[in-house]
Amino acid sequence: MSLKAPPLAAGIFYWVDPSTLELLSLLVDQGPTARILALFTCRPDFSPSWTGRAHLTQVTVNRLPRRQAVEVIRQVAHGKALPPEVVEQIVAKTDGVPLFVEELTKMVLESGLLQERDDRYELTGPLPPLAIPATLHDSLMARLDRLATVKALAQLGATLGREFSYALLHAVSPWDEETVHAGCISWWRRSSCTSGGCRHRRCISSSMP
């Protein structure tokens, strides 16, 4: 018997296309006879054909309670406290969705609404009623809109497909290499550390004329 660790396949089923879903169905079919460890995450309304198989275990992940949502906000803010009214709005509008809590907190930190101090953030003025977006899409778009070159670069990348080389992006862009490089680094820092890659691509595509 082999002592090697089983292969690991991980996937996030947010907007999976039919071809990918068919491939993953074939992978699941190999479960009873192959040493495969597969981990998939999906929305509650996603209903794959393999539901109920004996070799599969389904785990429901509930929305974050308020205490955990506040902890996510604190971690995104690197341990610094946000004004209570800002925290309350983030918690209320994100409704316990972890990705939304993370993205909305980042949007608020980058919005200019807050001023960073040694151990906390303070409001720069009264909090406008609609200053904090009510949807994840609006939050991502607000972050994009504040980054003119990065937004344009991301839109250009969206036209090239899901994967492309830096050389290709630079070749078709109207900017010099320094601008392209800085823009790529800036956007990577804002998007790659979250689980919302698909959402970022959809927002970028929807923002294109």
N, C-alpha and C positions, 0 to 999 in steps of 0.2 A: 504493500500500500504506500502510495506517495505521501511524503510529509510536507510537500510544498503547499503553501497557502493557496486557497482557491482564487481564481480571477475575480475581480470586483468590477461590476458594471453599475454605474450610477446615472440617473437621468431625472430631469425635472419636466413634468408633463404640464406645461402651461399652454403652449400653442404647438403641440407636436403635429407634424404633418403625417399624412396617411402612410407614406413609404417608410418613415422612421418607426411609426407605430407597428407596421407589419414586421419590420426587422426585429423589434423588441418582443413582439409576440412569439417569433421563432426562438428567440433567446429564452423566454419564459418556458416554452415547451421543452427545452433541454434540461430544465431544472431537476426533474426526478432522476436523471441518469448522468448528469455532468456535475462536476465540482465547481459550481458557479454561485457566487454571492452577489446578488443584485439588489440595489436600493433605489427605489423610485419615489419621487414626491409628486403630488398632484392636487388639484383643487377637489373639493368635496363632490362636485357634480361630474367629475370625470369617471366614466364607467367602462373600463376595458373588458375585452372579451374573456380574459383569463380570471376574472373575479371568482373567488370560491374554490380555487384549486387547492388541493390538500397540502402542497409543498409551499404555499404562500401564506404569509402572515400580514394582515392589514392592521395598521395602527393609526388611530385618529388623533391628530394633533390639534388641540383646542386653541382658541385665541388666547392671547396673553392677558392675564388679569392685570389690574392697574399696577400692582406692586412690581411686576416683571416689566411692564411697559416703561415705568419710570426708571427702572434699572438699565434698560436698553438706552434710554435717553441719556442717562448719566455716563454710560460707557462711550457713546458716540461723542459726547462733549468732553471726553478724556477726564472724567471725574469732577468736572467743574459744574456747579449748580446753575440751573437756569431759573429765571424769575418764575414764581409759582403760577402766575396767570398764563405764561407761555407753556409751561408743562401741562397745565390743565387743558389748554386748547389742543395740544399735540395728542394727549391721551384720548380726548373726546373725539377728535376727528379721525384718528387712526383705527379706532374700534378694535384694538388688540391684534392687528395684523403686523407681524414683526417687520417685514420689509417696509411697510408704510411708516412705521414708527421710526425706523432707521433713516429712510429717505427724507421724511418731513423734518426730522431733527437737523439733518445736514443742510436742508434748504434754509431753515431758520438761522442757523449759524452763519451761513454765507449771505444772508439777505441784507445785512446792514442794520437790522432791527436791534441787534445786540452789540454791546461793547465788552470785550474781554478784559477781565481783571485777573488778579493773581489766583484767586480760588473760585471765581464765579463769573457769570455773565450778567450784565445789567442792560435794561432797555435804554435805548438812546432817546426815547420819547414815549408818548402815549402809544399803546398798541392799537393800530387801526383794526376795525371790525373784520375786514377781509384780508388781513395781512398774511394769514396762514391758510394755504390752499386746503380745500375740503376733499380732494381726491389725489391718489398717487400720480395719475397722469399730469394733473395740474402742477403738482410739486416738482416732478421731473422737468416739465417744460419751463417752470420758473427758474430752475437751476441752469438750464440750457440758455435761456434768454439773457442771462447775466454774463455769458461767456461767448461773445460774438464770434471770434475766430474759432474757438473750440466747437461751437454749434455748427458753423459752416463746414468745418473739417469732418465732424461726425456725420453730417448730412451727405457729404461726398463719399465717406466710407460706406454709408448705408446703400448707396447705389452700386457699390462694387460687390456686395454680397456679404454672407456671414463670415467669410474668412478671406483675407487678402494680405499681401506682403506690404511692409513699410515702403519698399522700393516702388511698388505699383502706386501706392497712395501718393508718394512724393512726385512721381512722374506725371500724374494726371492733375495734381493740384496747382493752383495759380500762385502759391506762396513759396518763399524760399525755404531751404532745408531747416534753418534755425526755427522758423515759425512753425513748420510742420512738426518738427521734433518736440518743441515746447507744447504745442497743442495736443499731441498724442499723449505725452506724459500727464498733462493736466486732466484730460478726459479719462485716462486709465485710472488715475487716483480717485476720480469721482464715481466710477462705475464698476471697476473690476473687483472691488473688495466687498461687493454685495451680491446677493443671489438674484438680482433683478436684471440680468443681462438681456433677456428677451424683452422685458418691458422697456429698457433703454432703447433697444433697436426699434421697437414699435413707435415710441414717442418721437424718435429722430425721424423715422419715415413719415409720420403723420404731420411733422412740422414743415415738410418740404412743400414748396409751391407746386 
